[in-house]
Each structure stands twice: as C-alpha cells, then as structure tokens.
Amino acid sequence: MNNRTLAIIKPDAVSKNYIGQIVKMINDGGFKILRMKMVCMSKKSAEGFYEIHKERPFFVELIEFMTSGPCVPIPLEKENAVEDYRKLIGATNPAEAEEGTIRKLYAESLSKNAVHGSDSDENAVKEIAHFFSRDELLNNK
C-alpha cells in the first residue's frame, strides 16, 4: 500500500539553490512526486502549519524562519512514505544526522535544517492539505 508524506524544502535550502539536489535524492529514494510548488508562507499560514509547536520556546524563531523566503512543499507517495522519508532526511540536528542524508549534506544548523518531513501518516494528511487542494492532488496526470 502506498501512503503519503509531505516534504518541504525550507528557505535556507532554497536560497542556497539546493532544490535540484534534494529533489534528485527524493527521486532516487523511490518516491513519487505528486505535486511541487514554490510558496512564500505568510505569518498566518506558518503559524497554522506549526500550531503543534506554539507553546515551544522556538516557535517564534521557527515562524520567522519559515516566512523569511520561499519554500517548496512536495507531497510524496511511496509505501512507508513517512518512515522512509524521515530516514532519507536524517536527524533534525544535522550534526547528528547520518552521512548521506539530506540534512547532513545540506542543512546548516538545528534551526536551519533544510527540509521538513511529516512525523506520522495522520499529520502528513493535514500537512499536505495545508498546501494542496484535493483537486490539485486528484488531477495528478
């Protein structure tokens, strides 16, 4: 059974022109890219997306970072999509990420960690819906 996850290439990786390299790693990992677009998140959009972290001390910094420039949300499909993508991206802290992972290769720091990946199937559904309408995903021909 295929399932979905959401990848986001974050503003730090976009500004350093890493989109192509990261997309290649996603393709090489066997993921089907359902859609892809470049967006500039508003403060309201970023706060809604990261609402789960709103009580955390890093929330304000996270919102400022995610609204600092364009990012690229990408819904992905593959069997075990969430788990496999999280393996591909590596630990949140790039210093702790395994060699060859996206974050080890392209992240700058714990807060500027190049990419986002859904942490569960349930959150993936919500996160994908934040950026992509049902019609966008149904018309994937």
KATALIN-V764200 format. One record per residue. N is the residue number from 0. RES is the residue in one letter. OMEGA is omega in radians with two decimals (999 if undefined). D_LAST is the distance of its C-alpha to the last C-alpha in Angstrom with 1 decimal. Layout:
N;RES;OMEGA;D_LAST, N;RES;OMEGA;D_LAST
//
This chain:
0;M;3.07;19.6, 1;N;2.97;17.0, 2;N;-2.98;17.7, 3;R;3.01;16.8, 4;T;3.09;18.9, 5;L;2.96;19.0, 6;A;2.96;20.0, 7;I;2.97;21.6, 8;I;-2.97;23.1, 9;K;-3.07;26.2, 10;P;-3.14;28.3, 11;D;-3.14;30.6, 12;A;3.09;28.1, 13;V;-3.09;26.3, 14;S;3.12;29.7, 15;K;3.10;30.5, 16;N;3.12;27.4, 17;Y;-3.08;26.2, 18;I;-3.09;22.5, 19;G;-3.14;21.7, 20;Q;-3.13;24.1, 21;I;3.11;22.7, 22;V;3.10;19.0, 23;K;3.11;20.3, 24;M;3.10;22.3, 25;I;3.10;19.3, 26;N;-3.13;17.4, 27;D;3.11;20.7, 28;G;3.08;21.1, 29;G;3.14;18.2, 30;F;3.00;15.9, 31;K;3.08;12.2, 32;I;-3.09;11.4, 33;L;3.14;9.1, 34;R;3.07;10.2, 35;M;3.06;13.4, 36;K;3.07;15.9, 37;M;-3.13;19.6, 38;V;2.96;21.8, 39;C;-3.10;25.5, 40;M;3.00;26.5, 41;S;3.09;29.3, 42;K;-3.13;32.2, 43;K;3.13;31.4, 44;S;-3.13;27.8, 45;A;3.12;29.1, 46;E;3.09;31.9, 47;G;-3.12;29.6, 48;F;-3.08;27.3, 49;Y;-3.11;30.3, 50;E;3.14;32.5, 51;I;-3.11;33.2, 52;H;-2.96;35.2, 53;K;3.12;37.1, 54;E;-3.11;40.4, 55;R;-3.11;40.2, 56;P;-3.10;42.3, 57;F;-3.03;39.4, 58;F;-3.10;37.3, 59;V;3.12;38.6, 60;E;3.13;38.1, 61;L;3.14;34.5, 62;I;3.10;33.7, 63;E;3.14;35.4, 64;F;-3.07;33.5, 65;M;3.07;30.0, 66;T;-3.07;30.8, 67;S;-3.14;32.4, 68;G;-3.11;29.5, 69;P;3.02;25.7, 70;C;-3.07;23.6, 71;V;3.05;20.1, 72;P;-3.08;18.5, 73;I;3.02;15.7, 74;P;-3.08;14.4, 75;L;3.10;14.5, 76;E;3.12;14.1, 77;K;2.99;16.7, 78;E;-3.10;19.6, 79;N;-3.03;22.4, 80;A;-3.08;20.2, 81;V;-3.09;22.9, 82;E;-3.10;25.7, 83;D;3.13;24.1, 84;Y;3.12;23.0, 85;R;3.04;26.4, 86;K;-3.13;28.0, 87;L;-3.09;26.0, 88;I;3.13;27.1, 89;G;-3.10;30.7, 90;A;3.13;33.4, 91;T;3.08;33.3, 92;N;-3.09;36.4, 93;P;3.10;35.5, 94;A;-3.14;39.2, 95;E;-3.09;38.6, 96;A;3.11;35.1, 97;E;3.08;35.1, 98;E;3.08;35.1, 99;G;3.09;31.7, 100;T;-3.12;29.8, 101;I;-3.09;27.9, 102;R;3.10;30.7, 103;K;-3.09;33.4, 104;L;-2.92;32.0, 105;Y;-3.12;30.9, 106;A;-3.11;32.5, 107;E;-3.06;35.7, 108;S;3.09;37.2, 109;L;-3.11;36.8, 110;S;3.09;35.8, 111;K;-2.95;33.8, 112;N;2.93;31.8, 113;A;-3.03;28.6, 114;V;3.00;26.0, 115;H;2.99;25.4, 116;G;3.11;24.1, 117;S;-3.11;24.1, 118;D;3.10;27.2, 119;S;3.09;26.2, 120;D;-3.13;23.4, 121;E;3.12;24.8, 122;N;3.11;24.9, 123;A;3.13;21.3, 124;V;-3.14;20.1, 125;K;-3.08;22.4, 126;E;3.10;21.7, 127;I;3.14;17.9, 128;A;3.10;18.6, 129;H;-3.05;21.1, 130;F;-3.00;18.5, 131;F;3.10;15.2, 132;S;3.08;15.1, 133;R;3.14;13.8, 134;D;3.12;11.6, 135;E;-3.09;10.1, 136;L;3.12;9.3, 137;L;-3.11;8.3, 138;N;-3.08;5.8, 139;N;-3.14;3.8, 140;K;999;0.0
//
